[in-house]
Amino acid sequence: MMKKLMITAALAAMLPAAAAAQGLDEDEVLLFSSFRNDGETGLHLAYSEDGLTWTALKDGESFLTPQIGNKLMRDPCIIQGPDGTYHMVWTTGWWENNIGIAHSEDLINWSEQTMLPVMAHEPEVMNSWAPEIFFNDQTEEYIIFWSSAVPGKFPETEDRGDIRSTIGKGINHRVYYVKTRDFKTYTDTALFYDGGYVSIDGSILKDGERYIMFIKDETKRPEPEKNIRISIAADPEGPWGPSSPPFSPDGVWVEGPTATKIGDEFYVYYDAYMEHRMMGAKSDDLIHWEDISDQLTFPEGSRHGTVLKIDRETLEGLKTVE
């Protein structure tokens, strides 16, 4: 089934032809990092040759168990830095002011898990959800961004999100970020993205000279959105263009988008958490989308995370882990 996005003229202007797609070469495979249930078991990995069929590694068992925060490892995001080192960030708990971070040379042996108190300067902050990490090759800095709700900020959407029942306040998310070059010192936390709506689960894909952010509209009231939109920028720190209309299936609550490009097509995966399944879509222009959910096979219980390309030598190492 094809679904057409009616995008604004402003967004269309930010959709120039990208550089020639690289796709998957003979030495590349796709790796998907994810969690199970509430995140208590830690990091799970699966791989794919075609972006559709995903096979669990280590028989579906965890590669790394959470040790910090509220001892959850939700929303694990992994990237590989220019020196070959892998860096992972994750959500350490539902109502924390920090995120987790660890590093690895091979995706098997990980450094000590560290808490980054990214929202400790906001004493009333409710959470720090779904962090992602992205390397800005223009500035040679890592950008770490996540979603937090701070009571009193963005009053225009204070009544649009879910309500945290324990305190009776709206969960009014926006996306924040810090930067680092060495994972020892970090910039002060700043606002990363405000599309004018309650938003979580931002994820960035570089495509030629542009940067594409897939993000969830977390609006709950008066009518729920709970869908995936797109924003585009010429720089990974923004400014970000206007959000597109949603392209995820109508009436299905989804979250945790992550994207890759295979050949000339964008593949986007997201977690249909009310239906307990992974879903996805593909497009060659970010305007016309094909729902590929029925073509996808993920390991049972997979929750959202991120997709990245790795070489076959790394994959063979992962396959040896028992």
Disulfide bonds with the S-S distance in Angstrom:
none
